[in-house]
Amino acid sequence: MATKNAKAVKTAYKQLDHHIEEILSMSGSEVLSSVEAWDKFPWTREYFVDKPKEGYFVWIKEQPNCSFLGCVSLDKPGTKQQLNNLIVIEAGLYVDLTGTCESASLLSEKVIGKSRSHQAKGKLLLRQGASLYYQHVHDWDKNDQVSTNYEFFLEQGASLEYTYKIESAARAMQLKAQIHLAKGARSDLKILANCQDTKMNLTDIAYLNGAGANAISTLRLVGRKGAEVKARSRIIAKAAAKGHLDCGGLMLDKSAKLELIPELLVENPNAQLTHEASIGKLSAEQILYLRSRGLSAGEAEDLILRGFLSE
């Protein structure tokens, strides 16, 4: 999996169904199961709230010289994951993280009644001046069910680049991402979803709590056959801050349904919020141009979609 910087990549955490297959041991960082973190570090209980059943705890205390990879997979029919995760990045550090959540195997027609589910919630804490580049990739069997709920807390001057990419959608998917920004903090959220035969509900909210905070949210949704997608994107400005929503959808099949709901809420007269939203179809002019350059109709469509869903 590509990362933003050309660094060595180390696997921080790997889980298959309910079994932890790999966990990182490295100076300057602490990686544990969430259950172990609850027992070893009482201060984490403020963020976990309830004692976790499973999940991971990652605490980056010194500047790493590598990028990190985390992988959570579903395999056996009937598996129901309930992850409760916590990531803490200390002040002034830069961390590059890739997380993959996926189906390790496909469900055969014989076991459709034993569908699998992946439920994950978590908190990510960026201390003062910390920076996180986080690419979160989902790739599911069409019969799985997925629900994720993450909160990001950015202290003063912290920076977050978060890309949530759905390469293959599960039958039912719910995503909620909330970002809390303190003074001078910055976030750049991207949700890129290739949607087919799925019922999907997406919600992202940025809370501009501190002066000078800046949040950008970008949604790129592709509606294929059988896709029913509702996406609500919101920015709430409580301070003199800036924010922008950019919501875009492409319809590729008449059976698809896309709903984009951009919302701006201003509670400070010195805040500046803007948005743009559009749903359309592939451009005939673009396809014609690419075909004139030697591409087939299918190749032209694939190239346009790759650009639309690119980071």
C-alpha positions as CSV (number, residue, x, y, z in Angstrom):
1,M,0.0,0.0,0.0
2,A,1.5,3.4,-1.0
3,T,2.2,5.9,1.7
4,K,2.8,9.6,1.4
5,N,6.5,9.5,2.1
6,A,9.1,7.0,0.8
7,K,9.9,5.4,4.2
8,A,10.2,1.8,5.4
9,V,6.8,0.4,6.3
10,K,6.3,-1.6,9.5
11,T,3.2,-3.5,10.4
12,A,1.9,-2.1,13.6
13,Y,-1.1,-4.4,14.0
14,K,-2.7,-7.2,12.1
15,Q,-5.9,-9.0,13.1
16,L,-7.8,-11.8,11.4
17,D,-11.4,-12.3,12.7
18,H,-10.8,-12.1,16.5
19,H,-7.1,-13.3,16.4
20,I,-4.2,-10.9,16.6
21,E,-1.6,-12.2,14.2
22,E,1.0,-9.5,14.4
23,I,1.8,-6.6,16.8
24,L,4.7,-4.1,16.7
25,S,7.4,-3.9,19.2
26,M,9.6,-0.8,18.6
27,S,11.3,1.8,20.7
28,G,9.5,5.1,21.0
29,S,6.0,3.6,20.4
30,E,3.6,1.4,22.4
31,V,1.3,-0.9,20.5
32,L,-1.1,-3.2,22.5
33,S,-4.5,-4.7,22.2
34,S,-7.1,-2.3,23.5
35,V,-7.9,-4.8,26.3
36,E,-4.2,-4.7,27.5
37,A,-4.1,-0.9,27.2
38,W,-7.2,-0.6,29.5
39,D,-5.4,-2.6,32.1
40,K,-1.9,-1.2,31.7
41,F,-2.7,2.5,31.3
42,P,-5.7,3.7,33.4
43,W,-5.7,7.1,31.6
44,T,-6.9,5.4,28.4
45,R,-10.2,4.6,30.1
46,E,-11.3,8.2,29.6
47,Y,-11.2,7.6,25.9
48,F,-12.4,4.0,25.7
49,V,-15.3,4.7,28.1
50,D,-16.3,1.0,28.3
51,K,-13.8,-1.8,28.6
52,P,-13.0,-2.9,25.0
53,K,-13.7,-6.4,23.8
54,E,-11.1,-6.2,21.1
55,G,-9.2,-3.6,19.0
56,Y,-5.8,-1.9,19.1
57,F,-4.0,0.9,21.0
58,V,-1.2,2.8,19.3
59,W,0.8,5.4,21.2
60,I,3.5,7.2,19.3
61,K,5.8,8.9,21.8
62,E,8.9,9.6,19.7
63,Q,9.4,10.6,16.0
64,P,9.3,7.4,14.0
65,N,11.6,6.7,11.0
66,C,9.1,4.5,9.3
67,S,5.5,4.4,8.1
68,F,3.0,2.2,9.9
69,L,0.5,-0.3,8.5
70,G,-2.5,-1.8,10.3
71,C,-4.7,-4.5,8.9
72,V,-8.0,-5.9,10.1
73,S,-9.7,-8.7,8.1
74,L,-12.8,-10.9,8.1
75,D,-12.5,-14.5,7.1
76,K,-14.8,-17.1,8.7
77,P,-18.6,-17.0,8.1
78,G,-20.5,-15.6,11.0
79,T,-17.6,-13.5,12.4
80,K,-18.8,-10.3,14.1
81,Q,-15.9,-8.0,15.0
82,Q,-16.4,-5.3,17.6
83,L,-13.3,-3.2,17.7
84,N,-12.6,-0.2,20.0
85,N,-9.4,1.5,18.9
86,L,-7.3,4.4,20.3
87,I,-4.4,6.1,18.6
88,V,-2.4,8.8,20.4
89,I,0.3,10.9,18.7
90,E,2.4,13.1,21.0
91,A,3.2,16.8,20.4
92,G,5.2,17.8,17.4
93,L,5.5,14.4,15.8
94,Y,4.7,13.4,12.2
95,V,3.1,10.0,11.6
96,D,2.3,8.2,8.3
97,L,-0.3,5.5,8.7
98,T,-2.2,3.2,6.4
99,G,-5.1,1.1,7.7
100,T,-6.8,-1.6,5.6
101,C,-10.1,-3.2,6.6
102,E,-11.1,-6.0,4.3
103,S,-12.6,-9.4,3.5
104,A,-9.8,-12.0,3.5
105,S,-12.1,-14.4,1.7
106,L,-15.4,-14.3,-0.2
107,L,-18.6,-15.8,1.2
108,S,-19.9,-18.7,-0.9
109,E,-23.6,-19.0,-1.7
110,K,-23.7,-21.9,0.8
111,V,-23.0,-19.7,3.8
112,I,-24.8,-16.4,2.9
113,G,-27.0,-16.9,6.0
114,K,-23.8,-16.6,8.1
115,S,-22.9,-13.1,7.1
116,R,-19.9,-11.4,8.7
117,S,-19.9,-7.9,10.3
118,H,-17.1,-5.4,11.0
119,Q,-18.0,-2.8,13.7
120,A,-15.3,-0.4,14.6
121,K,-15.2,2.7,16.8
122,G,-12.3,4.7,18.0
123,K,-10.6,7.9,18.9
124,L,-7.5,9.5,17.5
125,L,-5.7,12.2,19.5
126,L,-3.2,14.5,17.9
127,R,-1.3,16.5,20.6
128,Q,-0.2,20.1,20.0
129,G,1.6,20.5,16.7
130,A,1.3,16.8,15.7
131,S,0.6,15.8,12.1
132,L,-1.0,12.6,10.9
133,Y,-1.3,11.4,7.3
134,Y,-3.9,8.5,7.4
135,Q,-5.1,6.5,4.5
136,H,-7.9,4.2,5.5
137,V,-8.9,1.6,2.8
138,H,-11.9,-0.6,2.8
139,D,-12.4,-3.6,0.5
140,W,-15.3,-5.9,1.3
141,D,-17.3,-8.9,0.1
142,K,-20.7,-7.8,-1.1
143,N,-22.4,-9.8,1.6
144,D,-20.6,-8.3,4.6
145,Q,-21.9,-5.6,6.9
146,V,-19.7,-2.7,8.0
147,S,-20.1,0.1,10.6
148,T,-17.3,2.6,11.6
149,N,-17.4,5.5,13.9
150,Y,-14.2,7.6,14.5
151,E,-13.5,10.8,16.3
152,F,-10.4,12.9,15.7
153,F,-9.2,15.4,18.4
154,L,-6.7,18.0,17.0
155,E,-5.0,20.1,19.6
156,Q,-3.6,23.5,18.9
157,G,-1.7,23.6,15.6
158,A,-2.2,19.9,14.8
159,S,-2.7,18.7,11.3
160,L,-4.7,15.8,9.8
161,E,-4.9,14.4,6.3
162,Y,-7.4,11.6,6.3
163,T,-8.5,9.6,3.2
164,Y,-11.3,7.1,3.6
165,K,-11.4,5.0,0.4
166,I,-14.0,2.3,-0.3
167,E,-12.6,0.2,-3.1
168,S,-15.4,-2.5,-2.9
169,A,-18.5,-1.8,-0.8
170,A,-20.2,-4.2,1.6
171,R,-24.0,-4.9,1.4
172,A,-24.6,-2.4,4.2
173,M,-22.2,0.3,5.3
174,Q,-22.3,3.1,7.8
175,L,-19.5,5.6,8.3
176,K,-19.3,8.4,10.8
177,A,-16.3,10.6,11.1
178,Q,-16.1,13.6,13.5
179,I,-13.2,16.0,13.7
180,H,-12.7,18.5,16.5
181,L,-10.2,21.3,15.7
182,A,-8.6,23.5,18.3
183,K,-6.9,26.9,17.6
184,G,-4.9,26.8,14.4
185,A,-5.6,23.1,13.7
186,R,-6.1,22.0,10.1
187,S,-7.9,19.0,8.6
188,D,-8.2,17.7,5.1
189,L,-10.8,14.9,4.9
190,K,-11.5,12.9,1.7
191,I,-14.1,10.2,1.3
192,L,-13.8,8.3,-2.0
193,A,-16.4,5.5,-2.6
194,N,-17.0,3.1,-5.5
195,C,-20.5,2.0,-4.8
196,Q,-22.3,-1.0,-6.2
197,D,-25.1,-3.2,-4.7
198,T,-24.8,-1.5,-1.4
199,K,-26.9,0.6,1.0
200,M,-24.5,3.2,2.4
201,N,-24.9,6.0,4.9
202,L,-22.0,8.5,5.3
203,T,-21.7,11.3,7.8
204,D,-18.8,13.6,8.4
205,I,-18.7,16.6,10.8
206,A,-15.9,19.1,11.4
207,Y,-16.2,21.2,14.6
208,L,-14.2,24.4,14.3
209,N,-13.7,25.1,18.0
210,G,-10.6,27.3,17.9
211,A,-9.7,30.6,16.1
212,G,-7.8,30.0,12.9
213,A,-8.9,26.4,12.5
214,N,-9.4,25.2,8.9
215,A,-11.3,22.2,7.7
216,I,-11.8,20.9,4.2
217,S,-14.0,17.9,3.4
218,T,-14.1,16.3,-0.1
219,L,-16.6,13.6,-1.1
220,R,-16.3,11.7,-4.4
221,L,-19.0,9.0,-4.8
222,V,-19.6,6.7,-7.8
223,G,-23.1,5.2,-8.0
224,R,-23.2,1.9,-9.9
225,K,-25.9,-0.7,-10.2
226,G,-27.9,-1.2,-7.0
227,A,-26.2,1.5,-5.1
228,E,-28.2,3.6,-2.6
229,V,-26.0,6.2,-0.9
230,K,-26.8,9.0,1.4
231,A,-24.0,11.3,2.4
232,R,-24.3,14.2,4.9
233,S,-21.3,16.5,5.2
234,R,-21.3,19.2,7.8
235,I,-19.0,22.0,9.2
236,I,-19.9,23.8,12.5
237,A,-17.9,27.0,13.1
238,K,-17.9,28.0,16.8
239,A,-14.9,30.3,16.3
240,A,-13.3,32.7,13.8
241,A,-12.3,29.9,11.4
242,K,-12.6,28.7,7.8
243,G,-14.1,25.6,6.2
244,H,-15.1,24.2,2.8
245,L,-17.2,21.3,1.6
246,D,-16.8,19.8,-1.8
247,C,-19.3,17.1,-2.6
248,G,-19.4,15.3,-6.0
249,G,-21.2,12.3,-7.3
250,L,-21.2,10.4,-10.6
251,M,-24.2,8.3,-11.7
252,L,-23.3,5.2,-13.8
253,D,-26.6,3.3,-13.7
254,K,-30.2,4.3,-13.7
255,S,-30.9,2.0,-10.6
256,A,-28.4,4.0,-8.5
257,K,-29.5,6.6,-6.0
258,L,-27.1,9.3,-4.7
259,E,-28.1,11.9,-2.1
260,L,-25.6,14.6,-1.1
261,I,-26.4,16.9,1.8
262,P,-23.8,19.7,2.5
263,E,-24.5,21.6,5.7
264,L,-22.9,24.8,7.1
265,L,-23.6,26.0,10.6
266,V,-22.0,29.3,11.7
267,E,-22.0,30.3,15.4
268,N,-19.3,33.0,15.1
269,P,-19.8,36.1,12.9
270,N,-16.1,36.0,11.9
271,A,-16.2,32.5,10.5
272,Q,-16.1,31.8,6.7
273,L,-17.7,28.7,5.4
274,T,-18.3,27.7,1.8
275,H,-19.6,24.6,-0.1
276,E,-20.2,23.2,-3.6
277,A,-22.1,20.0,-4.5
278,S,-23.0,18.3,-7.8
279,I,-24.3,15.0,-9.1
280,G,-23.9,14.2,-12.7
281,K,-22.9,11.6,-15.3
282,L,-19.7,10.9,-17.2
283,S,-18.8,13.6,-19.7
284,A,-19.5,12.6,-23.3
285,E,-16.9,15.2,-24.4
286,Q,-14.2,13.7,-22.2
287,I,-15.0,10.2,-23.4
288,L,-14.9,11.4,-27.1
289,Y,-11.6,13.2,-26.5
290,L,-10.0,10.1,-25.0
291,R,-11.3,7.9,-27.7
292,S,-9.8,10.2,-30.3
293,R,-6.4,9.6,-28.5
294,G,-6.8,5.8,-29.1
295,L,-8.6,4.6,-26.1
296,S,-11.6,2.3,-26.2
297,A,-14.9,3.5,-24.6
298,G,-14.3,1.2,-21.6
299,E,-10.7,2.4,-21.2
300,A,-11.8,6.0,-21.4
301,E,-14.5,5.5,-18.8
302,D,-12.0,3.7,-16.4
303,L,-9.5,6.5,-16.8
304,I,-12.1,9.2,-16.0
305,L,-13.3,7.3,-12.9
306,R,-9.7,6.8,-11.7
307,G,-9.2,10.5,-11.9
308,F,-12.5,11.2,-10.1
309,L,-11.7,8.8,-7.3
310,S,-8.0,9.8,-7.0
311,E,-6.6,11.5,-3.9
